[in-house]
Amino acid sequence: MMSQEPCTHLPNVEDIKKAKAYECVECVKTGSHWMHLRTCQTCGETHCCDSSTNQHATKHYHASGHPVVSSAEPGENWLWCYADDFFYPF
């Protein structure tokens, strides 16, 4: 019996996309604030985390279907897959 991979989306991430700027693109538009930032590994946009009031990273996943984000926080090296509820430190 073959073992199932814990996340089917991580193999699609070839190069980790980094934040172009340390800001949530949606919070900047509305003048809102964020706690921590996450960068979408499909399109490269950076959004605020679920600890932030607006939770733009999760909203981006639901609207776009882009499943994997990385932390945009300095010194944090990990990926999160929304679709598979999977955390991957690197």
C-alpha positions as CSV (number, residue, x, y, z in Angstrom):
1,M,0.0,0.0,0.0
2,M,1.4,3.4,-1.0
3,S,1.4,6.2,1.6
4,Q,-0.5,9.3,0.8
5,E,1.4,12.6,0.8
6,P,0.2,15.0,3.5
7,C,-0.3,17.8,1.0
8,T,-0.9,17.5,-2.7
9,H,-0.2,21.2,-3.4
10,L,3.4,21.7,-2.0
11,P,5.0,19.8,-4.9
12,N,3.7,22.6,-7.2
13,V,5.7,25.2,-5.3
14,E,9.0,25.4,-7.2
15,D,10.6,28.7,-5.9
16,I,9.4,30.3,-2.7
17,K,7.8,33.7,-3.6
18,K,8.9,36.5,-1.3
19,A,6.8,39.6,-0.4
20,K,7.5,42.5,-2.8
21,A,6.8,44.9,0.0
22,Y,6.1,44.4,3.7
23,E,2.4,45.3,3.5
24,C,-1.0,43.7,2.9
25,V,-2.2,44.8,-0.5
26,E,-5.8,44.9,0.6
27,C,-5.2,46.6,3.9
28,V,-3.3,49.4,2.1
29,K,-6.3,49.9,-0.2
30,T,-8.7,50.3,2.8
31,G,-6.3,52.0,5.3
32,S,-6.5,49.1,7.6
33,H,-3.8,47.4,9.8
34,W,-2.4,43.9,9.9
35,M,-0.7,41.7,12.4
36,H,1.4,39.3,10.3
37,L,1.8,38.8,6.5
38,R,1.5,35.8,4.2
39,T,2.6,35.6,0.6
40,C,0.6,33.6,-1.9
41,Q,2.8,31.0,-3.7
42,T,0.6,31.0,-6.8
43,C,0.4,34.8,-7.6
44,G,2.9,36.4,-5.2
45,E,0.4,38.8,-3.6
46,T,0.9,39.5,0.1
47,H,-2.0,39.6,2.5
48,C,-2.7,39.7,6.3
49,C,-3.0,36.6,8.4
50,D,-6.0,35.3,10.4
51,S,-4.8,37.1,13.5
52,S,-5.5,40.4,11.6
53,T,-9.0,41.9,11.6
54,N,-9.6,41.4,7.9
55,Q,-7.9,38.0,7.4
56,H,-7.1,38.9,3.7
57,A,-4.9,35.8,3.1
58,T,-7.7,33.4,3.9
59,K,-10.2,35.5,1.9
60,H,-7.7,35.5,-1.0
61,Y,-7.6,31.6,-0.8
62,H,-11.4,31.3,-0.9
63,A,-11.7,33.8,-3.8
64,S,-8.9,32.6,-5.9
65,G,-8.4,28.9,-5.0
66,H,-4.6,29.6,-4.5
67,P,-3.9,27.1,-1.7
68,V,-0.3,27.7,-0.5
69,V,1.1,30.7,1.3
70,S,4.5,31.4,3.0
71,S,5.2,33.6,5.9
72,A,6.3,37.0,4.9
73,E,7.6,37.7,8.4
74,P,11.4,38.2,8.7
75,G,13.1,35.0,10.0
76,E,10.1,32.8,9.5
77,N,10.5,30.0,6.9
78,W,7.4,28.0,6.4
79,L,4.5,27.2,4.1
80,W,0.8,26.7,4.8
81,C,-1.6,24.9,2.6
82,Y,-5.2,26.0,3.2
83,A,-6.7,23.2,1.1
84,D,-5.0,20.4,3.0
85,D,-4.7,22.2,6.4
86,F,-0.9,21.4,6.3
87,F,2.0,23.3,7.9
88,Y,5.5,22.8,6.3
89,P,8.6,24.3,8.0
90,F,11.7,24.6,5.8
